[in-house]
Amino acid sequence: MIGSQEFLRLAGDPLRWRLLTELARSDRHVQELTGLLGRPQNLVSYHLGKLRSAGLVSARRSSADARGTYYTVDLGRFGELLAQTGRTVHPGLRLAPAAPLVPAASAQRTAARLLFLCTGNSARSQIAEALAVARSGGRVEAHSAGSCPKPLHPNAVRVMRERGIEVGPRQPKHLSIFAADQFDCVITLCDKVREVCPEFPGHPGCIHWSIPDPAASGGNDDATLPAFRDTAAEVERRMTYLLAGLAGLPGQDPS
């Protein structure tokens, strides 16, 4: 585990800082990062390796192309190191968590509109839609769809019920039904659907979460249940940061 001084040296490098900020917004592969940073791939890969060794960044093989790898930043770990660094300088320096979204107080306050996409709209995107509504206290208007819809997986219903959230019965939807709709943000949770995601009106912000299909972990429903629980936990972790950052969207009231 790295200490405060090593964290400052690591994150303080300008290129690594840019990598961290880009990955904090969305999972990305190396080719995207080289384009965004305007630096050669070998240099970007070198710095990604440094960040991975420190536990700040993780990598996952793309389910759309096994030759590719998606990188993501561990925002929880990043926050822990920032807090630790502050306490090292002075015990009174502490990070305050972002204020969660609360239900709209009046009709004049416009809810953020989010669209979650995966291939089947049977698990990941349904879990994300349900968590967005529940964890925002209804402050968010969330929808989900898929490129090849199939019935809602019973384990998606089960893991959400374990969190006190009911998602069934819901009908899967094809992403084309939202083709004319405007959203503040479109979040893809599947590498495959990211490859076919269309342009939506108004050029909404696009975020990618590279999350494996829990149903593809093999076996019957009982055998895949742990994978569904892991997926729900990962989506909820990411949702915490997404909802905390929604106040920065156009038209949103930060109060």
C-alpha positions in Angstrom: 0.0 0.0 0.0 1.4 3.4 -1.0 1.8 6.2 1.5 0.9 9.8 1.3 4.2 11.1 -0.2 4.3 8.3 -2.8 0.6 9.1 -3.7 1.5 12.8 -4.2 4.5 11.9 -6.4 2.4 9.5 -8.4 -0.7 11.6 -8.9 1.2 14.8 -9.2 2.8 13.9 -12.6 0.8 15.9 -15.2 0.2 13.0 -17.5 -0.9 10.6 -14.8 -3.2 13.3 -13.4 -4.8 13.7 -16.8 -5.2 9.9 -17.0 -6.9 9.8 -13.6 -9.3 12.6 -14.5 -10.3 11.0 -17.8 -10.8 7.6 -16.2 -12.8 9.2 -13.4 -15.4 10.3 -16.0 -15.6 7.1 -18.0 -13.9 3.7 -18.5 -11.6 3.9 -21.6 -9.2 1.8 -23.6 -5.6 2.9 -24.5 -6.4 4.1 -28.0 -9.0 6.5 -26.6 -6.6 7.8 -24.0 -3.7 8.3 -26.5 -6.1 10.4 -28.6 -7.4 12.4 -25.7 -3.9 13.1 -24.3 -2.1 13.4 -27.6 0.7 11.2 -26.4 2.2 7.9 -27.8 0.7 4.6 -26.7 3.9 3.3 -25.2 4.1 6.3 -22.9 0.4 6.1 -21.9 0.7 2.4 -21.2 3.8 3.0 -19.1 1.9 5.5 -16.8 -1.2 3.3 -16.7 1.1 0.5 -15.4 2.4 2.8 -12.6 -1.2 3.7 -11.6 -2.2 0.0 -11.7 0.7 -1.0 -9.5 -0.5 1.6 -6.9 -4.0 0.2 -7.0 -5.5 3.4 -8.3 -6.4 2.0 -11.7 -7.7 -1.5 -12.7 -8.0 -3.2 -16.1 -10.6 -5.5 -17.6 -10.6 -7.3 -20.9 -13.3 -6.0 -23.3 -16.2 -8.3 -23.9 -16.6 -6.8 -27.4 -13.0 -7.5 -28.4 -10.8 -9.7 -26.3 -7.7 -8.0 -27.7 -8.7 -4.7 -26.1 -8.6 -3.7 -22.4 -10.7 -1.1 -20.6 -9.2 0.9 -17.7 -11.1 2.4 -14.8 -10.0 4.4 -11.8 -10.9 3.3 -8.3 -12.5 6.4 -6.9 -12.9 4.9 -3.5 -9.2 4.2 -3.2 -8.4 7.7 -4.6 -10.6 9.3 -2.0 -9.0 7.2 0.8 -5.5 8.4 -0.3 -6.6 12.0 -0.5 -8.1 11.8 3.0 -4.9 10.1 4.3 -2.8 12.8 2.7 -4.8 15.5 4.4 -4.5 13.9 7.8 -0.8 13.5 7.4 -0.4 17.2 6.8 -2.7 18.2 9.7 -5.3 16.1 11.6 -7.9 18.8 11.0 -7.8 18.4 7.3 -10.6 16.0 6.3 -12.5 15.3 3.2 -16.3 15.8 3.3 -18.4 13.4 1.3 -20.4 14.9 -1.5 -24.0 15.7 -0.6 -26.4 13.1 -2.0 -29.3 14.1 -4.3 -32.6 14.7 -2.5 -36.1 14.6 -3.9 -37.2 17.7 -5.8 -38.7 20.3 -3.6 -40.8 21.9 -6.3 -42.1 21.3 -9.9 -39.7 24.0 -11.2 -36.6 21.8 -10.4 -35.9 19.5 -13.4 -34.9 16.0 -12.8 -31.8 14.8 -14.6 -32.7 12.3 -17.4 -30.4 9.2 -17.6 -30.4 6.3 -20.0 -28.6 3.1 -19.1 -27.8 0.6 -21.9 -26.5 -3.0 -22.0 -27.0 -5.8 -24.5 -30.0 -7.6 -23.2 -31.6 -5.0 -20.9 -32.1 -8.0 -18.6 -29.7 -7.3 -15.8 -27.0 -4.6 -15.7 -29.0 -1.7 -17.2 -32.1 -2.7 -15.2 -30.1 -2.8 -12.0 -28.7 0.6 -12.8 -32.0 2.2 -13.6 -33.5 0.9 -10.3 -30.6 2.1 -8.3 -30.5 5.5 -9.9 -34.1 6.2 -9.0 -33.9 4.7 -5.5 -30.6 6.2 -4.4 -31.5 9.7 -5.7 -34.8 9.7 -3.8 -36.6 10.1 -7.1 -34.5 13.1 -8.1 -33.4 11.3 -11.2 -35.6 10.2 -14.2 -33.9 7.0 -15.3 -34.6 4.6 -18.2 -32.9 1.5 -19.5 -32.8 -0.4 -22.8 -30.7 -2.9 -24.7 -29.4 -3.6 -28.2 -30.8 -7.2 -28.2 -33.5 -7.3 -25.4 -34.3 -10.4 -23.5 -36.5 -11.1 -20.5 -35.5 -9.7 -17.1 -33.2 -12.1 -15.3 -34.7 -13.5 -12.0 -31.3 -12.9 -10.3 -31.5 -9.2 -11.2 -34.9 -9.1 -9.4 -33.4 -11.1 -6.5 -30.3 -8.9 -5.8 -32.3 -5.7 -6.0 -34.9 -7.2 -3.6 -31.9 -7.9 -1.2 -31.3 -4.1 -1.4 -35.0 -3.3 -0.7 -35.7 -2.4 -4.3 -38.4 -4.0 -6.4 -37.7 -4.1 -10.2 -40.2 -6.6 -11.4 -42.1 -7.0 -13.5 -40.5 -4.9 -16.2 -40.5 -5.4 -19.9 -37.1 -5.2 -21.7 -36.9 -2.4 -24.3 -34.9 -1.9 -27.4 -32.7 1.2 -27.4 -34.3 2.4 -30.6 -37.5 3.4 -28.7 -35.4 6.2 -27.2 -33.8 7.4 -30.5 -35.7 10.7 -30.5 -35.5 11.3 -26.7 -33.1 13.8 -25.1 -31.1 12.8 -22.0 -28.6 14.5 -19.9 -26.3 11.5 -19.8 -26.2 8.0 -21.6 -24.4 5.3 -19.6 -23.3 2.1 -21.4 -22.6 -0.8 -19.0 -21.6 -3.3 -21.7 -18.6 -3.2 -24.1 -20.7 -4.7 -26.9 -23.5 -2.1 -26.7 -21.0 0.7 -26.6 -19.8 -0.3 -30.1 -23.4 0.1 -31.5 -24.7 3.0 -29.3 -26.4 5.5 -31.6 -26.1 9.3 -31.3 -28.9 10.8 -29.2 -30.5 14.2 -29.7 -28.8 17.1 -27.9 -25.4 15.3 -27.7 -25.8 14.1 -24.1 -22.8 13.2 -22.0 -21.6 9.7 -22.6 -20.1 7.5 -19.9 -18.9 3.9 -20.2 -18.9 1.4 -17.3 -17.2 -1.8 -18.5 -19.1 -4.4 -16.5 -19.2 -8.1 -17.4 -22.6 -9.8 -18.0 -23.3 -11.7 -14.7 -25.5 -14.2 -16.5 -22.5 -15.2 -18.6 -20.6 -16.5 -15.5 -22.0 -20.0 -16.2 -24.3 -22.4 -14.5 -27.9 -22.1 -13.3 -29.5 -19.2 -11.4 -28.1 -20.3 -8.1 -24.6 -20.6 -9.6 -24.7 -17.1 -11.1 -26.2 -15.4 -8.1 -22.7 -14.4 -6.7 -21.9 -12.7 -10.0 -25.2 -10.8 -9.9 -24.4 -9.7 -6.4 -21.0 -8.5 -7.4 -22.5 -6.6 -10.4 -25.1 -4.9 -8.2 -22.4 -3.9 -5.7 -20.2 -2.5 -8.5 -23.1 -0.6 -10.1 -24.0 0.9 -6.7 -20.5 2.0 -6.1 -20.3 3.8 -9.4 -23.8 5.2 -9.0 -22.8 6.9 -5.8 -20.3 9.0 -7.7 -22.5 9.5 -10.7 -25.4 10.9 -8.6 -23.0 13.1 -6.6 -21.8 14.7 -9.8 -25.2 15.3 -11.4 -25.4 18.8 -9.9 -22.9 19.9 -12.5 -25.2 19.0 -15.4 -26.8 21.9 -17.3 -30.2 22.8 -15.8 -29.6 21.1 -12.5 -30.0 22.8 -9.2 -27.0 21.9 -7.0 -28.8 22.8 -3.8 
